[in-house]
Amino acid sequence: MGFRLPIRVARKGSSASSDVPKGFFAVYVGETQMKRFVVPISYLNQPSFQDLLSKTEEEFRFNHPMGGLTIPCREDVFIHVISRFN
């Protein structure tokens, strides 16, 4: 039996803010090749997500090359962290 995460991986070539539903925001995750995820705003209250954001600040100083919030960690680590929120 599996579980469902309340995230969505954006379609390839889709980067417009109009494809982000109300109550969600987009993040780019990866070390070299970035994958775009759309996650609930409620994740911002999670301590482990805040840790990821702190690491992002250290690495990018809020100068994100993708034009959006970039989290410099492996995709599997990101999914593991957010899977514990439910």
GUKE-671471 format. One record per residue (C-alpha): residue number from 0; z, x, y. Coordinates in nm, 2 decimals, always signed. Layout:
N
+-----+--------+--------+--------+
: seq :     pz :     px :     py :
+-----+--------+--------+--------+
: NUM :      Z :      X :      Y :
...
+-----+--------+--------+--------+
end
This chain:
86
+-----+--------+--------+--------+
: seq :     pz :     px :     py :
+-----+--------+--------+--------+
:   0 :  +0.00 :  +0.00 :  +0.00 :
:   1 :  -0.09 :  +0.14 :  +0.34 :
:   2 :  +0.02 :  +0.07 :  +0.69 :
:   3 :  -0.18 :  +0.01 :  +1.00 :
:   4 :  -0.13 :  +0.21 :  +1.32 :
:   5 :  -0.19 :  +0.04 :  +1.65 :
:   6 :  -0.44 :  +0.30 :  +1.76 :
:   7 :  -0.82 :  +0.29 :  +1.78 :
:   8 :  -1.06 :  +0.58 :  +1.76 :
:   9 :  -1.32 :  +0.53 :  +2.03 :
:  10 :  -1.68 :  +0.50 :  +1.93 :
:  11 :  -1.89 :  +0.81 :  +1.96 :
:  12 :  -2.03 :  +0.83 :  +2.31 :
:  13 :  -1.79 :  +0.57 :  +2.44 :
:  14 :  -1.57 :  +0.71 :  +2.72 :
:  15 :  -1.57 :  +0.44 :  +2.99 :
:  16 :  -1.23 :  +0.31 :  +3.09 :
:  17 :  -1.36 :  -0.04 :  +3.05 :
:  18 :  -1.34 :  +0.00 :  +2.67 :
:  19 :  -0.96 :  +0.05 :  +2.69 :
:  20 :  -0.78 :  -0.28 :  +2.66 :
:  21 :  -0.49 :  -0.38 :  +2.89 :
:  22 :  -0.17 :  -0.23 :  +2.77 :
:  23 :  -0.34 :  +0.08 :  +2.61 :
:  24 :  -0.46 :  +0.42 :  +2.74 :
:  25 :  -0.70 :  +0.68 :  +2.61 :
:  26 :  -0.60 :  +1.03 :  +2.49 :
:  27 :  -0.81 :  +1.32 :  +2.36 :
:  28 :  -0.66 :  +1.50 :  +2.07 :
:  29 :  -0.75 :  +1.83 :  +1.91 :
:  30 :  -0.75 :  +2.20 :  +1.94 :
:  31 :  -1.12 :  +2.27 :  +1.96 :
:  32 :  -1.31 :  +1.95 :  +1.89 :
:  33 :  -1.15 :  +1.66 :  +2.07 :
:  34 :  -1.13 :  +1.31 :  +1.93 :
:  35 :  -1.05 :  +1.01 :  +2.16 :
:  36 :  -0.77 :  +0.77 :  +2.06 :
:  37 :  -0.67 :  +0.45 :  +2.24 :
:  38 :  -0.30 :  +0.40 :  +2.20 :
:  39 :  -0.04 :  +0.15 :  +2.33 :
:  40 :  +0.14 :  +0.23 :  +2.66 :
:  41 :  +0.47 :  +0.17 :  +2.47 :
:  42 :  +0.42 :  +0.51 :  +2.31 :
:  43 :  +0.51 :  +0.67 :  +2.65 :
:  44 :  +0.87 :  +0.57 :  +2.58 :
:  45 :  +0.89 :  +0.75 :  +2.25 :
:  46 :  +1.07 :  +1.09 :  +2.26 :
:  47 :  +0.83 :  +1.26 :  +2.02 :
:  48 :  +0.53 :  +1.14 :  +2.23 :
:  49 :  +0.70 :  +1.27 :  +2.54 :
:  50 :  +0.74 :  +1.61 :  +2.36 :
:  51 :  +0.36 :  +1.61 :  +2.31 :
:  52 :  +0.31 :  +1.53 :  +2.67 :
:  53 :  +0.54 :  +1.82 :  +2.77 :
:  54 :  +0.33 :  +2.06 :  +2.56 :
:  55 :  +0.02 :  +1.92 :  +2.72 :
:  56 :  +0.17 :  +1.99 :  +3.07 :
:  57 :  +0.25 :  +2.35 :  +2.96 :
:  58 :  -0.10 :  +2.42 :  +2.83 :
:  59 :  -0.32 :  +2.23 :  +3.08 :
:  60 :  -0.09 :  +2.17 :  +3.39 :
:  61 :  -0.25 :  +1.83 :  +3.42 :
:  62 :  -0.60 :  +1.98 :  +3.46 :
:  63 :  -0.76 :  +1.81 :  +3.17 :
:  64 :  -1.11 :  +1.94 :  +3.09 :
:  65 :  -1.21 :  +1.61 :  +2.91 :
:  66 :  -1.14 :  +1.40 :  +3.23 :
:  67 :  -0.86 :  +1.22 :  +3.06 :
:  68 :  -0.52 :  +1.30 :  +2.90 :
:  69 :  -0.58 :  +1.58 :  +2.65 :
:  70 :  -0.31 :  +1.66 :  +2.38 :
:  71 :  -0.37 :  +2.01 :  +2.24 :
:  72 :  -0.26 :  +1.96 :  +1.88 :
:  73 :  -0.43 :  +1.90 :  +1.55 :
:  74 :  -0.54 :  +1.55 :  +1.48 :
:  75 :  -0.33 :  +1.52 :  +1.17 :
:  76 :  -0.02 :  +1.62 :  +1.36 :
:  77 :  -0.08 :  +1.36 :  +1.62 :
:  78 :  -0.14 :  +1.09 :  +1.36 :
:  79 :  +0.18 :  +1.19 :  +1.18 :
:  80 :  +0.39 :  +1.18 :  +1.50 :
:  81 :  +0.26 :  +0.83 :  +1.60 :
:  82 :  +0.29 :  +0.70 :  +1.25 :
:  83 :  +0.67 :  +0.72 :  +1.28 :
:  84 :  +0.68 :  +0.49 :  +1.58 :
:  85 :  +0.65 :  +0.17 :  +1.36 :
+-----+--------+--------+--------+
end
